[in-house]
Amino acid sequence: MRASVGRGWSLSSSSGVFGVAGGPSNYVGQGFSPRGEKGRFVLPSDFRADVRDASDGQRILCIDKHHRLPCLVGFGLSRSEQFAADIDREEDKALRLGLDFDRDMRAAQLYGFHRASFDDSGRFVLPDHLAELGQVEDGLFFQGGGTQITIWNPRILLDMGPGWEAAQAGCRAKMADMAKGKRK
C-alpha cells in the first residue's frame, strides 16, 4: 500500500521506503536553448511532458554533472528510485572484476543532483556550480538518452570524437534554426 506524504513523495507501508510516484521516462529528441535573460535556459518541448510525468506532475528537472562525459544530465524525480539498484549492480560488477568500489562516493554522485523548477514555457535557472561543471557558455544542447537527457555546451559536444556524429549534426541544425529565428 502507498500513501502520499506530499510534494510527490509517497511511502510504501510494506517496505518503509520513500519514493516518487510517476514512472520512469524514455527521453527522446533534441533541442537547443540560448542563455536567456536572467541567465535562464529553456527545457525543449521534446522533453517537458516526459520530465513532468517522471516527476509526478511537478515541473522539476533534476540536473547533475555526468559521471563520465564532459556534460550535464537531466531527468525526472522518478529516476532516483533506481539509484540503489544501480549502486548494487555497479558494486557487484566491481567485486567480480576485482576493482575497488566506493559505495558512499557513488551514492553521493547519484543523489547529489539539483532540482530545478521550470515554468510552463520550460524556463529554468541553472545554478552557477553546475554551469561551471558543465563548462556552460551561451547555450545548451539537449540530447535524449533514454533514462536521461545529456545537456551539452555545444562547443564541447562538437569536439567529441567518433560516435557522436548524429548528436553533433543535430546540435548544428538546432543552433542554425535558432539563428534563423533571431534574424527574422
C-alpha positions in Angstrom: 0.0 0.0 0.0 1.2 3.5 -0.8 0.3 6.7 1.0 1.0 10.2 -0.2 3.2 12.3 2.0 3.2 15.5 0.0 5.3 17.0 -2.8 5.0 14.0 -5.0 6.7 11.7 -2.4 5.0 8.5 -1.2 5.6 6.0 1.5 5.3 2.3 0.8 4.0 0.6 4.0 5.3 -2.8 3.0 8.9 -1.7 2.6 9.1 1.6 4.5 10.9 3.1 1.5 10.2 6.6 0.3 9.9 7.1 -3.4 8.5 9.3 -6.1 5.2 8.5 -7.8 5.4 8.6 -11.6 7.2 6.1 -13.7 10.5 6.2 -15.5 10.7 8.0 -18.7 12.4 7.3 -22.0 13.8 10.7 -23.2 13.9 11.0 -26.9 14.7 14.1 -29.0 16.9 17.1 -29.2 16.8 20.8 -28.6 18.8 23.9 -28.1 18.4 26.8 -25.8 20.4 30.0 -25.8 21.1 31.6 -22.4 18.2 33.9 -21.8 17.5 36.9 -19.7 18.4 36.5 -16.0 20.7 33.6 -17.1 17.7 31.3 -17.7 17.6 28.4 -20.2 14.6 26.6 -21.7 13.9 22.9 -21.4 13.0 22.0 -25.0 9.4 21.0 -25.7 10.6 17.5 -26.7 11.3 16.8 -23.0 8.9 18.9 -20.9 5.9 16.5 -20.7 8.2 13.5 -20.0 10.1 15.2 -17.3 6.9 16.5 -15.7 5.4 13.0 -15.9 8.5 11.4 -14.4 8.3 14.0 -11.6 4.7 13.1 -10.6 3.2 16.1 -12.4 5.6 18.6 -10.9 7.7 20.8 -13.2 11.0 19.6 -11.8 14.1 18.9 -13.8 16.8 17.1 -11.9 20.3 18.2 -13.1 23.8 17.0 -12.3 27.2 16.5 -13.7 27.5 13.4 -15.9 29.8 10.9 -14.1 31.8 10.2 -17.2 31.1 12.6 -20.1 32.0 16.3 -20.1 28.4 17.4 -19.9 25.4 17.6 -17.5 22.5 15.2 -17.2 18.8 15.9 -16.7 16.0 13.6 -15.6 12.7 13.4 -13.6 12.5 12.7 -9.9 11.4 9.0 -10.5 14.8 8.1 -11.8 16.2 8.4 -8.2 14.2 5.3 -7.3 16.6 3.3 -9.5 19.8 4.6 -7.9 20.0 2.0 -5.1 19.7 -0.9 -7.6 22.3 0.9 -9.8 24.8 1.1 -7.0 24.3 -2.5 -6.1 24.8 -3.6 -9.7 27.9 -1.4 -10.0 29.3 -2.8 -6.7 28.7 -6.4 -7.8 30.4 -5.8 -11.1 33.4 -4.2 -9.4 33.7 -7.1 -7.0 33.6 -9.6 -9.9 36.3 -7.7 -11.7 38.4 -7.3 -8.5 38.1 -3.5 -8.7 37.8 -1.0 -5.8 34.3 0.4 -5.4 33.4 3.3 -3.0 29.7 2.9 -2.4 29.5 6.2 -0.4 31.2 8.2 -3.2 28.9 6.7 -5.8 25.8 7.4 -3.7 26.9 11.0 -3.3 27.4 11.3 -7.1 23.9 9.9 -7.8 21.9 11.5 -5.1 23.6 14.9 -5.1 21.5 16.3 -8.0 19.9 19.7 -8.1 16.2 20.1 -8.5 15.4 22.9 -10.9 11.8 24.1 -11.2 10.7 25.1 -14.7 7.7 27.1 -15.8 5.1 26.2 -18.4 7.4 27.6 -21.1 10.3 25.3 -19.8 12.4 28.2 -18.4 14.7 27.2 -15.5 17.7 28.6 -13.8 20.9 26.7 -14.0 22.9 27.1 -10.7 26.4 28.6 -11.1 28.1 25.5 -9.7 26.5 23.3 -12.4 27.2 25.8 -15.1 30.9 25.7 -14.0 31.0 21.9 -14.0 29.3 21.7 -17.4 31.5 24.5 -18.8 28.3 26.3 -19.9 28.7 29.3 -22.1 26.0 31.0 -24.2 23.7 28.0 -24.9 22.8 24.4 -24.1 22.1 21.4 -26.4 19.8 18.8 -25.0 20.2 15.2 -26.4 17.7 12.5 -25.4 19.5 9.5 -24.0 16.8 7.0 -22.8 16.8 7.3 -19.0 18.4 10.7 -19.0 18.9 13.8 -21.1 22.5 14.8 -21.8 22.9 18.6 -21.6 25.9 19.9 -23.5 27.9 23.0 -24.1 27.7 22.9 -27.9 31.4 23.6 -28.3 32.3 20.6 -26.2 29.9 18.3 -28.0 31.2 19.4 -31.4 34.7 18.5 -30.2 33.7 14.9 -29.2 35.2 12.1 -31.3 33.7 9.3 -33.3 30.3 8.0 -32.2 28.9 11.5 -31.6 28.2 12.4 -35.3 24.4 12.3 -35.1 24.3 14.4 -31.9 26.8 16.8 -33.4 24.7 17.2 -36.6 21.6 17.7 -34.5 23.3 20.3 -32.5 24.5 22.2 -35.5 21.0 22.0 -37.1 19.2 23.2 -33.9 21.7 26.1 -33.5 21.2 27.1 -37.1 17.4 27.0 -36.7 17.7 29.3 -33.6 20.0 31.7 -35.5 17.4 31.8 -38.4 14.7 32.6 -35.9 16.7 35.5 -34.5 17.2 37.1 -37.9 13.5 37.2 -38.7 
